[in-house]
Amino acid sequence: MDLATIIGFVATFGMIIGAILVGGSLGDFLDVPSILITVGGTFTATFITYPFSEVGKLPKVIKHAFLYKGTEVSSIIREIVETAQLARKKGLLSIESNLKDDSHPLLRLGLQLVVDGHEAKDVDQILGTEMEGMKERHRQGADLFGTMGLISPAMGLIGTLIGLVQMLKNLSDPSSIGPAMAVALLTTFYGSLLANIIFNPIANKLKTRSQDEETVKSMIVTGVLAILSGDNPRIIEHKLNSFLPKVQHVDVFNAGAE
C-alpha cells in the first residue's frame, strides 16, 4: 500500500472540507446537476476517447496507484551478483538449480534464457521486448488519467456555460438565479477538484512508477547480459550500482551498504 498517495488524498480533501465547514455548510457545495455534468460528463467523454477495453482497465490502474509495492532493488543486485559468482565457479548451467520462484519475473526469464543457451543478442532482444511491453501498458494507464484530467475542467466549463445561459434567460425570475448560478460555479469547482487532486496526480504518479520500474528492468537486463558474458562479479556489482544514487549502493562482498 502506498501511504504517500493515501495520506495525500486524505490530507488534501480534509483541508478542503475543513475550509468549507469554516465558512459555511458542506451542503452548499453539493449540487446534483453539477455532479452529473462534471463527473458523468468526464467518464462518458472518456468512453468516446478510448475503447471500452481500455476504460475497463480503470479499476486495475487505480488499484496499482494505491496498492503499489516497490521492488527491493538491493535484493535484486545481491541475487544477480551471487548468481554471477555461481556461474563463474560452476558454469552457466549451474544457474538453473539456483533459480528462485520469488525472483523478479524478468530476472527469472533472463536467467532461464541464459541456461537454455541463447546468445546475448537474443537475450537482449527478448528482454527488451518485455520492457517495451511494460512501458506501453504503463503509458496507457497514465494517459487514461491524464486525458480525464484534461476533460474534467472542460466539462466544468460546459456546466458553467449552461448555468450562465439558464441564469440570463430567467433574470426576470429572481428565484431561478441562485440555482442557475450554483450550477455555473460548482461545475467549475468540481472540474478543478477532479483534475488537480485526482486525475493529474494519479497520472503523474503512474509515470514516476513506470520510470522506476524501467530502471529496475534495465538493471536486470544489464546484469543478465553481464553474467552471460562472464564478467567478474565485482564488475557486475559496480555496473548495477551505477543505476542507483550513491547512498543506495549495495556492497555484496562486504555484506553492507556504502
N, C-alpha and C positions, 0 to 999 in steps of 0.2 A: 504493500500500500504506500502510495506517495503522500507523505504527510504534508509536504510543502504545498501541493495542489489543494488538498483539503483545507489546510489552515488558511491558505489564501482566499479560497471561496467563502469560508465561514466568516473570516475577519472582514472581508470586503462587504458582503451582504449585511453583516452585523452593523457596520458603521453606517451604511446607507439607511437601514431600517431605524437605527438609533437617531439619525438626523431627522428622519421623517417624523418619528414619535415626539421629538423635542418641539417641533414646530406645528404639530397637528395630529391627525389621525391616519393610521395606515389605510383605512377605508377610503380616504380621499384619493389614494393613488391606485385604487383598484377599479378598473373600468372594463367591462366585458367586451364591448365593441373594439376598444383599443387593443386588447389582447388578441382578439380574433384577427384583426388586420395585421398586427405586427408578428405575433408568434405563428399564427396559422399561415399567414402570407409568406413568411420566411421558409417554412417547411414545404409548402406547395410549390413555391418558386424553385426550391432545391430539387424537387422531383422533375421539374421542367429541365433543369440544367444537367442533371445526372440520370443515368439509367437506374431502374429500380434496384438492380443488383448491387449497385454502389451505395445507394442510400440505405439499403437493408443492412449494410455493414456498420451503420452508425452506432448501435449498442456496443458492438465489439470494440470499436475505436474509443468510445467513451470509457469502457472498462479498462482499456490499455492506458488511458490518460490518468485514471485514478488508482489503478491496482498494479502499476508498473513495478517490476522487480529488477533492479540493476544487476549487471553482470559483475562477478567478482574477478576483476582483471588480474589481481595478484595470483589467484589460484590457477588461472589460465597460463600465466607466464611460468609458474612453477611446473605445471603439467607438461608444457612444451619442452622446457629445459631438461626435466627428468626423462622425458621420452627421448630427447636427443642423446643424453648420456647412455641410455639403454641401447639405442641404435648404434652408437659408436663402439660399444663393448661387444654386443651380440649380433649386430646386423639388423637390417631393416625389418626382416620377417619377425623378429622378436617383439616388435611393437604390438602385434596382434594380441598377444597374451596380456598386454598391459592396457588395452582399450577399456575405458570405463563407461558404464551405461549412463552415468550422470554428467558426462563431459558435455561441453558446448556442442550442439549438433553439427556446426560447421567444422569444428576441430575433429570430431569423431569421423566425419565424412572425409576430411583431408587425410587423416592418418590411415583410414581404410584404403583410400586410393593409393597411398604410398605402399602399403602392404601388398596390394594387388599388382604392383609393378608398373604403374602408369608413369609415363615420362613427365618431366617437370612442366613442359608446355601444356600438356593435357590436364594436369592437376591445376595449374594456374587458370586455365580456361574454364574448367568445371566450377571451381570455387568462385571465380569471378562472375560467372553466370548466376550463381546462388546469391552473391552480393547484390547484383543488379536487380534481381527479383525482389529482394528485401527492400532496396531503396525505392523501387517503383510502388510497392504496396504501402510503404510509409508515406510516400509522396501523395498518393491518392487520399489517404486519411487526412493528412494535413490540409490538402487542397479543398477537401469537402468542408472542413470547418472554416477555412479561410473564405470560401465562397459564401457561406452562411453569414460570416462576419461582414461581408460586403452587402448582402441582400437585406439584412435586418434594419440597418439605418435607412435604406431606401424605402423599405416598407413603412418605417416610421414617418418618413417624409410624405408618402402617399396618404397615410392616415391623417397627417396634419393638414394636407390639402383638402381632404374630404371634410374634416371638421370645419375648416375655414369657409368652404363653399356652403355647408349647411348653416353656418352662423350668418353669413352675408345674405343668404336667401330669406332668413327669418328675423331680420333686425327689428321688424315691427312687433315681434313677439318676444318680450324680454325673458320669458321663462325658458325659451329654447336656446338662448345664447350660452348659458352655463354648460349644459350637456355637450353642446357642439364644441365649445372651447376646450372642455375636458378631453374629448377625443383628439382634438388638434394638438394639445400639449402632451398628453400621456403617450400617444403613439411614438412621438419623438423620444420621450423618456425611455420607453420600453426598447425601442430600436437601439439606442445608445447603450443601454444596460446589456442587452444580449450580445452586441458586437464587442464591447470593450471589457466585459467581465467574464463572458463565457466563450464565445466562438473564437475570437482572435487569440486570447491567451492559450486556449487548448491547441489551436493550430501551431502556435509558436513552440509550445511545449513538445508537441509531437515532432516538429522539425529538429529540435535540440536533441531529443532522444534518438532520432534516426541518425544524426551525426555521431552521437556517442557509440551507437551500435555499429556504425560503419567503421569507426576507429578500431573497435574490438575485432571486427571481422578482418580488417586489413592486417591487424597484428597477427591474427591466426594464420592467414594466408602466408605472410612473411615467415612465420615460424615453421609451418609445414614445408615450405619450399627449402628453407634452410636445413631442415632435417634431411630432406631428400638429397640435398647437395653435399651432405656430410660435414657441414660446418661445425666448428668447435662449439660445444655448449656455452662456453663463456661469451663467445662472439654472438651467439643466438640471443643470450640474455641481454647483451648490450643493444642489439637490434630492436628487441621487443620493448625495452625500457625507453628507447628513443621516441616511442609513441606517447609517452606519458610525461607530465611535469616531473621535475627532479624530486620533489617531495613524495611522489608516489612510486618512485623506482623500487624495484624488488631485487634483493640480493639473495639469490637462491643458495649460493655456495657458502655464504656466511650465516645463513638462516636468519637474516634480519633485513630491515629496510633502511635505505640511506636517508 
